[in-house]
Amino acid sequence: MLGAPPLLGIRVLEIGNYMAGPFCGMQLADLGADVVKVEHPRAGDFARLLEPLASGESGNFARLNRNKRGLAIDLKREEGRAVFRRLAKEADVIVENLRPGTMEDLGLEPRSLLDSNPRLIYVAVTGWGLDGPYAARPALDIIVQGQSGLMSITGEEGGAPVKVGVSIADLTAALYATIATLATLRARDRDGRGQFVDISMFESAVSLAVWEAGMYFGSGEVPRAAGSAHKLVAPYQAVAASDRHFIVGATTPPNWTAFCRVLGLGALESDSRYGDANARRHHRAELVAAIEQVTRTRPAAHWLALLRDAGVPCGEIADYGNVFEDPHLLARKFFIDLEHPVLGALRGLGSPLRLERTPVRHRRAGPLLGEHSAEVLREIGCSDDDIDRLASEGIIARA
């Protein structure tokens, strides 16, 4: 029997644009929190402008903001701020990814919100963190990727700078913000008090450099881009077949032995240059040349079948056209369809969180601008006359 979602009864106010704050809010909403997305009544989240658009609505916005309710309110006007303070007084969590100081400029200083609601958890996601010499700098995912070192190890050795294909700094910060929210909710269960959380995209991106930090702090070696190859072991990379590249990871002794036998390269096992994964890494160029002399003779599918039969980790290099039709993902029902009032049924990505007894719930696509404004305001005691007046004065928008 299924239980209630893990975060049922938790109210989250989300204020932000594009990725980090909204992706964190989506995780919390998937887990059952009532996430109220707060937007400006005329502009809204800038992600609403992202193509493809249909009837003025962005499918990308609707997917990223699933399971949320939409409140459109002008926080630059005092009456709008007063409504937000009332909401914050009853909220469990605020998640925002605005420029540092924006909430203070609006007269909604986070410390004052925490003082008014001692159980409140305030999560601020910024580019560089709220202090330090970079704090006031603008931040975009690509800027953080560049400064975090990620671009220095991505791409081919000696090639032009290449960023990770997805917005990894934004998304990693969002996941850390989600972890922090869950941890602080647990701490509040224990001691009854909320707290402030400072999440930096920069630190989040740098935190991914696990092997790279080991190399530098251990030996002083500065890691460099190496294409698809692993920094520490080999073979663990893409190799060329007669038709295309495929991936192989033969790093343990049993896998290395099986790999050599499949390719007919048993002589490599007795070659001192390739005695273990570390030695193979130091002689990677010669090793890969010897491997590809064989693999280039047959198609990738031939080698993948043989290697899989031998238990050697290997795989295709898929594009997203392949991924979004992948039979394994389809069998596990990873893709979901959510109804949108304008766009109709939207197919999108499900959640990788698979909780047996309290599963994530996918209820609806992202809201229209102000779709739930009246509903949310009624919940804090606003009358229909008050809501009508706020709408007529442009302080709120409602769909």
Stockholm file with secondary structure:
# STOCKHOLM 1.0

chainA/1-399         MLGAPPLLGIRVLEIGNYMAGPFCGMQLADLGADVVKVEHPRAGDFARLLEPLASGESGNFARLNRNKRGLAIDLKREEGRAVFRRLAKEADVIVENLRPGTMEDLGLEPRSLLDSNPRLIYVAVTGWGLDGPYAARPALDIIVQGQSGLMSITGEEGGAPVKVGVSIADLTAALYATIATLATLRARDRDGRGQFVDISMFESAVSLAVWEAGMYFGSGEVPRAAGSAHKLVAPYQAVAASDRHFIVGATTPPNWTAFCRVLGLGALESDSRYGDANARRHHRAELVAAIEQVTRTRPAAHWLALLRDAGVPCGEIADYGNVFEDPHLLARKFFIDLEHPVLGALRGLGSPLRLERTPVRHRRAGPLLGEHSAEVLREIGCSDDDIDRLASEGIIARA
#=GR chainA/1-399 SS CCCCCTTTTCEEEEECCSSHHHHHHHHHHHTTCEEEEEECSSSCCGGGGCSSEETTEEHHHHHHTTTCEEEEECTTSHHHHHHHHHHHHHCSEEEECCCTTHHHHTTCCHHHHHHHCTTCEEEEEESSCSSSTTTTSCCCHHHHHHHTTGGGGSSSTTCCCCCCSSCHHHHHHHHHHHHHHHHHHHHHHHHSCCCEEEEEHHHHHHTTCHHHHHHHHHHCCCCCCCTTCCSSCSSEEEEECSSSEEEEECCSHHHHHHHHHHHTCGGGGGCGGGSSHHHHHHTHHHHHHHHHHHHTTSCHHHHHHHHHHTTCCEECCCCHHHHTTCHHHHHTTCEEEEEETTTEEEEEECCSCCCSSSCCCCCCCCCCTTTTHHHHHHHTTCCHHHHHHHHHTTSEECC
#=GC SS_cons         CCCCCTTTTCEEEEECCSSHHHHHHHHHHHTTCEEEEEECSSSCCGGGGCSSEETTEEHHHHHHTTTCEEEEECTTSHHHHHHHHHHHHHCSEEEECCCTTHHHHTTCCHHHHHHHCTTCEEEEEESSCSSSTTTTSCCCHHHHHHHTTGGGGSSSTTCCCCCCSSCHHHHHHHHHHHHHHHHHHHHHHHHSCCCEEEEEHHHHHHTTCHHHHHHHHHHCCCCCCCTTCCSSCSSEEEEECSSSEEEEECCSHHHHHHHHHHHTCGGGGGCGGGSSHHHHHHTHHHHHHHHHHHHTTSCHHHHHHHHHHTTCCEECCCCHHHHTTCHHHHHTTCEEEEEETTTEEEEEECCSCCCSSSCCCCCCCCCCTTTTHHHHHHHTTCCHHHHHHHHHTTSEECC
//
